[in-house]
């Protein structure tokens, strides 16, 4: 663990974790995260950023000079289903575009509690359909997401499969939150080591998102769904975070159902540390690995 990562982890524990533990005031929580997001690096001049509304969703395209015109990463941001957006994840998106040599479509999906499950899933499904209608081939579309966005990305894969739609060629999931019942072992064992998330905060955010729906519904908690027939997955997680068990159980379930999945467990990193690539070397290393995975030849389904 780098010295920079140690310092950043300490600051996150002191300044951000208390707000994750107290999420009753969603507006205040969003404002606090937005304030923290101001420290993100702006896209460099060589990154092309453009805005487009797709299926009524505000979206941003981010493209590096070497990005192919036909290959797309549809990316879904994290934030516990109640926060996050284009501003919070723009830096991660352009870094992925540069590392993978493809265009990134960053999607601003509707948030809870104003728009509970399944609103976000329905909207991102329509967004994916719109890409197909625009002429993008499924074999040229990758999918990605972090934390709640990682869970939403996996739920999107299940929804596409259920509807008989062609699946993306690959997917990257960063510390995915795939079990809203919070039943993983690390929800207990890593309470003292996770510098950002708390069981109390996750329970509150899950409640906002579910709005009294069943937490075991496969399209809300995709760990409980049929995970066969999915495209190759790459999962990143930290060994000290609450969502470690979500990632490990997901990988075991996919492998048990005949799927292709890779798991990288990073030691002592904060939750979704890839967002910190401008400040810690581990973030840059992780993004390089994600880019390499996405750049591999498409496997068509």
N, C-alpha and C positions, 0 to 999 in steps of 0.2 A: 504494500500500500504506500503510495507516494506521500510525501509530506504535505503537498497541496491537498490531496484527498482527505488527509487527516484533519487539516484546518477547515476545509469546506464541510466535512461531516460534523465537526464541532459546532460550526455556525448554524447548520441546518437544525441540529438538535435544540439549540438555544432559541433560534428565531422563528422556525417554521413548524416544528413538531407540535408546540402548544396550540397552534391554530388548527392543525389537523385533528387534534384531540377534542376541540370545541367547535363543531361545525353547525351548531344550531342556527346561527345567523349566517345564512348562505351568502347574502350580499356582502357582508363584511369579509367573509372567507375569500370570496372572489376578488375583492379589492386588495386584500393582502397578497394573494398569489400574483395578481397583476402587478403590484408594486415590486415584488421580487423578480418578476419577469423582465423588468426594465434593465436588469443587468446583463441580459442576453446580448450577444454580438449581432449587430445589424448585418444583413447579407453583404458580402463584398461586391464591388462594382461589376465583376464579371458574372455574377449570378443574376439571371433574368427573373423578375417577379411580376406576375400578372394576376389580375383578379377575374373571377368568373362565377356567376351564379349557376349552379347545376342542380336541377330538381329542387329549386327553391332554397338551396343551401349556399351560403357564402363560402367560396373556396379560393385558394391561392395555388397557382402553378409556380413552381420553382425549378429552374433549369440552369445547369452549368454548360459552358461552351461545348464540352465533350458529350453532353447528354444526347442520347438518341431521340429522334423525333417521334418514334412510334411506341417506345416502351415507357410504361407508367408505373409508379408506386403510389397507390392509393393509401394515404396515411391517416390514421385516426388517433387524435391526441388523448392523453390521459387527463386526470383531474377528478377521479372519483365519480364520474358521471354528473357532477354538479359544477365543475369549474374547468378552466382551460379553454384554449381556442387558438386562433391563428397567431396571435402575438406570443403566446407562451411556447409554441413549438416551431416557430419559423426557422430558428437557428438549426435545430435538429433536422428539419426538412431539407434545408439547403445543403447541409453537410452530407446527408444521405444521397442527395442528387449528385453531388460531386464525387462521392466515394463509389457509387454504383453505376454512374454513367447513364442515368435515366431521368426522366422528368418526375417530379413529385407533385402529387395533388393533395394538398392539405385541406381537410374538410372540417368546417365549423358546424358540427351536428347539434341538434337541440339538446338542452341540458335539463336535468331534473333540479328541483321538484316541479318546475313549471311544465315540463314535458316528460312524464315518467315512462317507463318501459311499457310498450315496445317502440315508442316514438323515434328514438335515435336509430334503432335497428331498421325500422321501416324506411327512414330517410336515407340512410347510407346504402341500403339495398337499391333504392331508386337511383341513387347517385352512380352505383356500379352499372345498373342497367343503362343509364344515360351514356356512360363511356362506351358500352357495346354499341349503342345506337349511333354514336358519333364515329364509329368505324374502327375503334380499337379492338384488336383480337384478344380474347381471354388469355391466350398464350403469351401475350406481351404485357399483361397486367400483373403486377405483384401487389401484395397487401401487407400493411404493417400497422402496428399500434403499440402503445405502451400503457401499462397499468390498466385502468378501466378501458382505455382505447384498445389495449391488447385483447381484453375479454370481448369487447365489441367486435374486433376483427375476427376472432374465432367464431363468435356467434353469426357473423356475416357469412363466413364460409359454410356453416351448417345450414343457414337459411337459403343460400344459393343452391346448395346440394339438394335440399328438400324441394326446391322449386324447379329443379331440373335445368338450372342455368349452368353454363360453362364456368369452371372454376379458374381463379388466377393461377399462374404457374408456380409461384412460391409465396411464402409469407414469413415475416419476421415479427416476433412477439417479445417485447421488452418488459420484463417483470409483469407478465399478464395476470390480471385479476379475473380468474375464471370460476371462482366458487364464492358466490355471495352468501352462502351459509357460514362462511368463515370456519370451516371444519378441519382445515389442515393443521398438522402438528406444530408447524412453525408459528402459528398464531399464538401459541403458548411459549414455545422454546425461545423464540426470537424477540419477545416483548422488550427485553432489556438491551438488545443490540441494534434494533431498527432505529435509525436516527430521525426518521420522518414520520412513519405511519404508526397508528395505535389501533388496537381492536375496537376501542370505543368510537373512534372517528370512522373507521370502516363500517361499523355497524350502523351508524347514523346515515352515512352516504348510501349504503345499500337500501336502507329504508326509504330514503328520498327517491331512489331510482325505481324500486319495486312498487311502491305505493300499494302495499298489501297484496301484491301478486306473490305467487309461490317462488321462493328463493331457489328451489331446485328445478325450476323450468329450464329446459336445456338451452333455450335461446337467451336466457338471462344469465345462467351459470353453465356455460357450455361444457364444463368438465363432466356433467351428467348426461351429455348427448352422445349420439352415435358419431364417433370420430374416425370412422373408416372412410377410405376413399378421398382423403384430403391431399392437397399438394404438399411437397416437402416444406417443413417448418424449421426455422432456427429460433431457439428460445434463449434469451439472456436473462439472468437473474443474479442477485447477490446472495451469498451464504448467510448474511446477517439480517436479512429483511423478512418481514412477516409473510410475504408472498412466495417465499422459497418453496413451500410445500405445494402451492398451486402449480408452479412450474414443474416440479418433479413429478407430481401426480399426472399432469397433462402429458408429459413425455412418456411416462409408463403406459398410460392409456392408449396413446397413439401407436406406440410400438406394439402393444398387446393386440391392437386391431389391424396390424399389418402395415402401418404407415411409416413414412420416412421423416425422422425428426432428429435434430441436433440440439444438444443442451450445453451451454457454457455457463458455469457457475463462477462468478467473479468474487474474489475474497474481499470482504469488509467494505464493500462499496455502498453508498447511499442508494435509495430507491431511484430507478431510472437515471443513473449517473451519466448516461449518454448525453443528457441535456447539458452537462457541465463540461463538454469537450473543449471549450475555450479556456478552461481553468485547470483541468486535471488531465494528465497524460493517459490515464486509463480510459477516459471518454473517447479520446482520439483513436486509441487502439480498438475499442469496441466498434466504433463506427467503421473503421477500415475492414473489420471482419464481417460486419453486416453488408457492407458494399460488395465485398468479394462474393458473399453468398448470393446476393441479388443479381450479380453480373453473370452468374453461371447460365449456361444455355437453358432456355425454357424447356420444361417438360410439359407437354400438352396433355390435357385431360378431355 
